[in-house]
Amino acid sequence: MQNNISRADLDSVIEFLQQDDPILTQSKQVKAFEQEWSNWLGVKYSVFINSGSSANLITMSTLRETYGLGEIIVPTLTWVSDIASVIQCGFKPVFVDINPRTLGMDIDQVIEKITPETKAVFLTHVLGYNGLNQRLLDELESRQIPLIEDVCESYGATFNERKLGAFGLMSNFSFYYAHHLSTIEGGMVSTNDPDLYQTLRMFRSHGMVRESTSDELKKSYWEKYPDLNPDFIFAFPSYNVRSTEINAIMGRSQLKRLDENNKIRTENLHLFLENLDPEKYRTDFATEGSCNYAFTLILKEPNPVLCETVMKTMRECGVEFRRGTAGGGNQLRQPYLRKLVGENEWKNYPQVDHVHFYGFYIGNYPDLPQDKILKLCQILNELPSNS
């Protein structure tokens, strides 16, 4: 990734710091960024925090307090914190394989695995591709099961011309350096539910009731616990995952050009996929509405020789890549899950296992010259399938 933090972003921070006595902890800039983000996304409420992983954590914590414990259906291809937050909050993760065209959850398997114990479906939109379809939304609505969206890798992508993250009961975003928008480190939880919004605000900051913006809620706690200092009533056993004014300033600056940058990223992805050899690599991704900060390079067939050649060639050309795509591939192969579900559970998910060994992603950023994209495709296409 290059130039994801622009001179304008840095200047906006410098201008703020040149004040005589700037407030640096969470204050007006954070509030303004939350409102601007909500407006951009098309939701009512947003809570800015210190990372996308923290977004996962307070979302699952809020879900637990509101809906109780049970099962949550999760992807096998995602970032570790999605599944870790489910486990950390006491839920039982239920796994599904991926759809090769979206890299998201296999919707048929999701619906098959819904039980009376299902408290939510936690869906990751992987590397910019939309993971939703109308059948899933209708099924969840009819069964009154919440959808939680992880949009950390895909904000700006749409389904039915509506931004991803605007469908779920709560949605999570990451503003890590390499993502579509960066606050260096940072994240957001968005929702349309006013009660969840208040709980999320409290979970962000030690579970303190004073973090709520609801006078009615605060008054209810004051009256119920008259023996406590109203400034220090802790409703939940919570965390401190606040961010700062500096991070919010950078986010506000970047948000101004997010749509323009996303348009370029989308054009880059199409150029990449259109010029790859479809005999060697998968090019039939469901790109409608996608918004990708990375190029997905996945071998069409299992081919260890070609795989090694691809990696060797990209290293020699100075092309940085990540094997296994999002989160390092099949999460069920990871030590933390082998201890939970057994050593061989990963064998039941062949689609994600192909990506685990034969899938990569490569950085896609607005200033990436298109001739470099075409040159990379040419190099990849000319690689021999066999040694």
C-alpha positions as CSV (number, residue, x, y, z in Angstrom):
1,M,0.0,0.0,0.0
2,Q,1.3,3.5,-0.8
3,N,0.1,7.0,-0.1
4,N,-2.9,5.9,2.0
5,I,-2.1,8.8,4.3
6,S,-2.0,11.9,2.2
7,R,-0.2,15.2,2.8
8,A,-3.7,16.8,3.4
9,D,-4.4,14.2,6.1
10,L,-1.2,15.1,7.9
11,D,-1.7,18.8,7.5
12,S,-5.1,18.5,9.1
13,V,-3.6,16.9,12.1
14,I,-0.8,19.5,12.3
15,E,-3.3,22.3,12.1
16,F,-5.2,20.9,15.0
17,L,-2.0,20.3,17.1
18,Q,-1.0,24.0,16.6
19,Q,-3.7,25.1,18.9
20,D,-2.5,26.3,22.2
21,D,-4.3,23.7,24.2
22,P,-5.9,21.1,22.0
23,I,-8.1,18.3,23.5
24,L,-6.5,15.1,22.4
25,T,-8.7,12.5,24.1
26,Q,-12.1,11.5,22.7
27,S,-14.1,14.7,22.2
28,K,-15.7,16.9,19.5
29,Q,-13.7,15.5,16.6
30,V,-14.7,11.9,17.4
31,K,-18.4,13.0,17.6
32,A,-18.1,14.8,14.3
33,F,-16.4,11.8,12.6
34,E,-19.1,9.5,13.9
35,Q,-21.9,11.7,12.5
36,E,-20.2,12.1,9.1
37,W,-19.6,8.3,8.9
38,S,-23.2,7.6,9.7
39,N,-24.3,10.0,7.0
40,W,-22.0,8.4,4.5
41,L,-23.1,4.9,5.4
42,G,-26.8,5.7,5.6
43,V,-27.4,4.7,9.3
44,K,-28.5,6.5,12.4
45,Y,-25.7,5.9,14.8
46,S,-21.9,5.1,14.9
47,V,-19.4,4.6,17.6
48,F,-15.7,5.3,16.9
49,I,-13.2,3.0,18.6
50,N,-9.5,2.0,18.5
51,S,-9.7,-0.9,16.0
52,G,-11.9,-3.2,13.9
53,S,-11.1,-6.0,16.4
54,S,-12.5,-3.9,19.2
55,A,-15.5,-3.3,17.1
56,N,-16.0,-7.1,16.9
57,L,-15.6,-7.3,20.7
58,I,-18.1,-4.7,21.8
59,T,-20.5,-5.8,19.1
60,M,-20.5,-9.4,20.5
61,S,-20.6,-8.0,24.1
62,T,-23.7,-5.9,23.3
63,L,-25.3,-8.8,21.5
64,R,-24.8,-11.0,24.6
65,E,-26.3,-8.4,26.9
66,T,-29.3,-7.9,24.6
67,Y,-30.0,-11.4,23.2
68,G,-28.3,-13.8,25.6
69,L,-25.9,-16.6,24.9
70,G,-26.2,-19.3,22.3
71,E,-24.8,-20.2,18.8
72,I,-23.4,-17.7,16.3
73,I,-22.9,-18.8,12.7
74,V,-19.4,-17.6,11.5
75,P,-17.2,-17.8,8.4
76,T,-14.2,-20.0,8.0
77,L,-12.5,-17.3,5.9
78,T,-12.3,-14.1,8.0
79,W,-10.0,-12.2,10.4
80,V,-9.3,-14.0,13.7
81,S,-11.0,-11.3,15.8
82,D,-14.4,-12.1,14.4
83,I,-14.3,-15.7,15.7
84,A,-12.2,-14.8,18.8
85,S,-14.8,-12.2,19.9
86,V,-17.6,-14.8,19.6
87,I,-15.6,-17.2,21.8
88,Q,-14.5,-14.5,24.2
89,C,-18.1,-13.4,24.8
90,G,-19.2,-16.9,25.6
91,F,-21.0,-17.8,22.4
92,K,-20.6,-21.1,20.5
93,P,-19.2,-20.6,17.0
94,V,-20.9,-22.6,14.2
95,F,-18.8,-22.7,11.0
96,V,-19.8,-22.8,7.3
97,D,-17.7,-23.1,4.1
98,I,-17.3,-20.3,1.6
99,N,-18.8,-19.4,-1.7
100,P,-15.8,-19.4,-4.2
101,R,-17.3,-16.5,-6.2
102,T,-17.7,-14.1,-3.2
103,L,-15.2,-15.7,-0.7
104,G,-18.1,-15.0,1.8
105,M,-20.2,-17.6,3.6
106,D,-22.0,-20.3,1.7
107,I,-25.6,-19.0,2.1
108,D,-27.2,-22.4,1.7
109,Q,-25.0,-23.8,4.6
110,V,-25.8,-20.8,6.7
111,I,-29.6,-21.4,6.4
112,E,-29.1,-25.2,7.0
113,K,-27.2,-24.6,10.2
114,I,-29.7,-22.2,11.8
115,T,-31.2,-23.8,15.0
116,P,-33.3,-22.6,17.9
117,E,-30.0,-21.8,19.6
118,T,-28.9,-19.4,16.8
119,K,-28.5,-15.9,18.2
120,A,-27.0,-14.3,15.1
121,V,-25.3,-14.7,11.8
122,F,-21.9,-13.0,11.8
123,L,-21.1,-12.5,8.1
124,T,-17.8,-11.1,6.7
125,H,-17.7,-9.3,3.4
126,V,-14.3,-10.6,2.3
127,L,-11.8,-8.3,0.6
128,G,-14.4,-6.0,-1.0
129,Y,-16.9,-8.6,-2.2
130,N,-20.6,-8.5,-1.2
131,G,-21.5,-11.6,0.8
132,L,-25.2,-11.0,1.0
133,N,-28.2,-12.2,-1.0
134,Q,-31.9,-11.6,-0.7
135,R,-32.6,-15.2,0.3
136,L,-30.5,-14.9,3.4
137,L,-32.0,-11.5,4.4
138,D,-35.5,-12.8,4.0
139,E,-34.7,-16.0,5.9
140,L,-33.2,-14.1,8.8
141,E,-36.0,-11.6,8.9
142,S,-38.7,-14.4,8.9
143,R,-36.9,-16.2,11.8
144,Q,-36.0,-13.0,13.6
145,I,-32.3,-13.7,13.7
146,P,-30.0,-10.7,13.7
147,L,-27.4,-10.2,11.0
148,I,-24.1,-8.8,12.1
149,E,-21.9,-7.5,9.3
150,D,-18.1,-7.4,9.3
151,V,-17.4,-4.8,6.6
152,C,-13.8,-4.1,7.7
153,E,-12.5,-5.0,4.3
154,S,-15.4,-3.9,2.1
155,Y,-16.8,-0.5,3.0
156,G,-18.1,1.2,-0.1
157,A,-19.3,-2.1,-1.6
158,T,-23.1,-2.4,-2.1
159,F,-25.9,-4.8,-2.4
160,N,-29.0,-3.7,-4.3
161,E,-27.4,-0.2,-4.5
162,R,-27.3,0.1,-0.7
163,K,-24.0,0.2,1.2
164,L,-22.9,-2.9,3.0
165,G,-23.0,-2.3,6.7
166,A,-26.5,-0.8,6.4
167,F,-28.3,-4.2,6.5
168,G,-27.2,-5.7,9.8
169,L,-28.4,-5.1,13.3
170,M,-24.8,-3.9,13.9
171,S,-21.9,-3.6,11.5
172,N,-18.2,-3.4,12.1
173,F,-15.5,-1.5,10.2
174,S,-11.7,-1.2,10.5
175,F,-9.6,1.8,9.6
176,Y,-6.3,0.1,9.7
177,Y,-3.5,1.5,7.5
178,A,-4.1,-0.8,4.5
179,H,-7.9,-0.5,4.3
180,H,-10.1,1.8,2.2
181,L,-9.9,4.6,4.8
182,S,-7.2,4.8,7.5
183,T,-7.0,6.5,10.9
184,I,-3.7,4.5,11.3
185,E,-5.5,2.4,13.9
186,G,-9.3,2.6,14.4
187,G,-12.7,1.1,13.9
188,M,-16.4,1.8,14.0
189,V,-19.6,0.1,15.0
190,S,-22.8,1.3,13.2
191,T,-26.4,0.6,14.0
192,N,-29.9,1.9,13.5
193,D,-31.0,0.7,17.0
194,P,-31.1,3.5,19.6
195,D,-30.8,1.1,22.6
196,L,-27.9,-0.9,21.1
197,Y,-26.2,2.5,20.4
198,Q,-26.3,3.4,24.1
199,T,-25.0,0.0,25.1
200,L,-22.2,0.2,22.6
201,R,-21.2,3.6,23.9
202,M,-21.0,2.3,27.4
203,F,-19.0,-0.8,26.4
204,R,-16.5,1.4,24.6
205,S,-15.6,3.1,27.8
206,H,-15.5,0.8,30.9
207,G,-19.2,0.2,30.9
208,M,-19.8,3.7,32.3
209,V,-23.4,4.9,32.3
210,R,-22.2,8.5,31.9
211,E,-21.1,7.6,28.3
212,S,-24.7,7.2,27.3
213,T,-26.4,10.1,25.5
214,S,-29.8,9.1,26.8
215,D,-30.9,11.3,29.8
216,E,-33.7,8.8,30.5
217,L,-31.3,5.9,30.7
218,K,-28.8,7.7,32.9
219,K,-31.6,8.8,35.3
220,S,-32.8,5.2,35.6
221,Y,-29.4,4.2,36.8
222,W,-29.1,7.2,39.2
223,E,-32.4,6.4,40.8
224,K,-31.8,2.6,41.0
225,Y,-28.3,3.1,42.6
226,P,-28.5,6.2,44.8
227,D,-25.5,5.0,46.8
228,L,-23.2,5.5,43.8
229,N,-21.5,8.6,42.4
230,P,-23.5,9.3,39.2
231,D,-20.2,9.9,37.3
232,F,-18.9,6.4,38.2
233,I,-21.7,3.8,37.6
234,F,-20.4,0.8,35.7
235,A,-23.3,-1.0,34.0
236,F,-21.2,-3.8,32.4
237,P,-17.9,-5.5,33.0
238,S,-16.4,-3.8,30.0
239,Y,-13.3,-2.4,28.3
240,N,-11.6,0.8,27.3
241,V,-11.4,0.8,23.5
242,R,-11.7,4.6,22.9
243,S,-9.8,6.3,20.1
244,T,-8.5,9.9,20.1
245,E,-9.2,13.2,18.5
246,I,-6.1,12.9,16.3
247,N,-7.4,9.6,14.8
248,A,-10.8,11.2,14.2
249,I,-9.3,14.2,12.4
250,M,-7.4,11.9,10.0
251,G,-10.6,9.9,9.4
252,R,-12.6,13.0,8.7
253,S,-10.0,14.1,6.2
254,Q,-9.9,10.8,4.4
255,L,-13.7,10.5,4.3
256,K,-13.8,13.4,1.9
257,R,-12.1,11.5,-0.8
258,L,-13.3,7.9,0.0
259,D,-15.8,7.6,-2.8
260,E,-13.3,8.9,-5.4
261,N,-10.7,6.5,-4.2
262,N,-13.1,3.6,-4.1
263,K,-14.0,4.2,-7.7
264,I,-10.4,3.9,-8.7
265,R,-9.9,0.7,-6.6
266,T,-12.9,-0.8,-8.4
267,E,-11.6,0.1,-11.8
268,N,-8.2,-1.5,-10.9
269,L,-9.8,-4.7,-9.8
270,H,-11.7,-5.1,-13.0
271,L,-8.6,-4.4,-15.0
272,F,-6.7,-7.1,-13.0
273,L,-9.4,-9.8,-13.3
274,E,-10.0,-9.0,-17.0
275,N,-6.4,-9.5,-17.9
276,L,-5.6,-12.7,-15.9
277,D,-5.5,-16.0,-17.6
278,P,-8.8,-17.7,-16.7
279,E,-7.3,-21.1,-17.4
280,K,-4.8,-20.7,-14.6
281,Y,-6.6,-18.3,-12.2
282,R,-10.1,-17.7,-10.9
283,T,-11.6,-14.7,-12.6
284,D,-15.3,-15.2,-12.1
285,F,-15.8,-13.4,-8.8
286,A,-19.1,-11.8,-8.2
287,T,-17.9,-8.2,-8.7
288,E,-21.3,-6.5,-8.9
289,G,-21.3,-3.8,-6.2
290,S,-17.8,-4.8,-5.0
291,C,-15.2,-2.3,-3.7
292,N,-11.8,-4.0,-3.2
293,Y,-8.8,-2.7,-1.5
294,A,-6.9,-5.9,-2.7
295,F,-6.6,-8.0,-5.8
296,T,-7.7,-11.6,-5.3
297,L,-5.4,-14.1,-7.0
298,I,-6.6,-17.6,-6.6
299,L,-5.4,-20.6,-8.6
300,K,-8.2,-22.3,-10.5
301,E,-7.1,-25.8,-9.6
302,P,-4.9,-27.2,-6.9
303,N,-1.4,-27.0,-8.3
304,P,1.5,-26.9,-5.8
305,V,4.1,-26.3,-8.6
306,L,2.3,-23.3,-10.0
307,C,1.7,-22.0,-6.5
308,E,5.3,-22.1,-5.6
309,T,6.2,-20.4,-8.9
310,V,3.7,-17.7,-8.3
311,M,5.1,-16.9,-4.9
312,K,8.7,-17.0,-6.0
313,T,8.0,-14.8,-9.0
314,M,6.1,-12.2,-7.0
315,R,8.9,-12.0,-4.4
316,E,11.5,-11.6,-7.1
317,C,9.4,-8.8,-8.6
318,G,8.9,-7.0,-5.3
319,V,5.2,-7.6,-5.2
320,E,4.0,-7.9,-1.6
321,F,1.2,-10.5,-1.1
322,R,-0.6,-12.4,1.6
323,R,-1.1,-16.2,1.2
324,G,-4.5,-17.6,2.2
325,T,-6.2,-14.2,1.5
326,A,-8.2,-12.8,4.5
327,G,-6.9,-13.8,7.8
328,G,-4.4,-16.4,6.6
329,G,-6.9,-18.9,5.1
330,N,-8.9,-21.6,6.8
331,Q,-9.4,-20.4,10.4
332,L,-10.1,-24.0,11.5
333,R,-6.5,-24.9,10.8
334,Q,-5.4,-22.3,13.4
335,P,-4.2,-23.5,16.9
336,Y,-6.8,-21.5,18.8
337,L,-9.6,-23.3,16.9
338,R,-8.0,-26.8,16.8
339,K,-8.1,-26.7,20.6
340,L,-11.8,-25.9,20.5
341,V,-13.2,-28.0,17.7
342,G,-10.6,-30.7,17.1
343,E,-7.6,-31.4,14.9
344,N,-9.6,-32.5,11.9
345,E,-12.6,-30.3,11.6
346,W,-11.0,-28.3,8.9
347,K,-11.4,-31.2,6.5
348,N,-15.2,-30.6,6.3
349,Y,-14.7,-27.3,4.5
350,P,-13.0,-27.9,1.1
351,Q,-13.7,-24.6,-0.6
352,V,-11.9,-22.5,2.0
353,D,-9.1,-25.0,2.2
354,H,-8.4,-24.5,-1.5
355,V,-8.0,-20.7,-0.8
356,H,-5.9,-21.5,2.2
357,F,-3.2,-23.1,0.0
358,Y,-3.8,-21.6,-3.4
359,G,-5.2,-18.1,-2.7
360,F,-3.4,-14.7,-2.3
361,Y,-4.2,-11.1,-2.1
362,I,-2.2,-8.2,-3.4
363,G,-2.5,-4.5,-2.5
364,N,-4.8,-2.3,-4.6
365,Y,-4.6,1.4,-3.9
366,P,-5.7,4.6,-5.7
367,D,-2.2,5.6,-6.9
368,L,-1.3,2.2,-8.3
369,P,-0.4,2.8,-12.0
370,Q,-2.5,0.7,-14.4
371,D,0.5,-0.3,-16.4
372,K,1.9,-2.0,-13.3
373,I,-1.4,-4.0,-13.1
374,L,-1.1,-5.0,-16.7
375,K,2.6,-5.9,-16.3
376,L,1.8,-8.1,-13.3
377,C,-1.0,-9.9,-15.2
378,Q,1.4,-10.6,-18.1
379,I,4.0,-12.0,-15.7
380,L,1.5,-14.2,-13.9
381,N,0.0,-15.4,-17.2
382,E,3.3,-16.5,-18.6
383,L,4.2,-18.7,-15.7
384,P,4.4,-22.4,-16.5
385,S,1.9,-24.6,-14.8
386,N,4.4,-27.3,-14.4
387,S,8.2,-27.3,-13.7
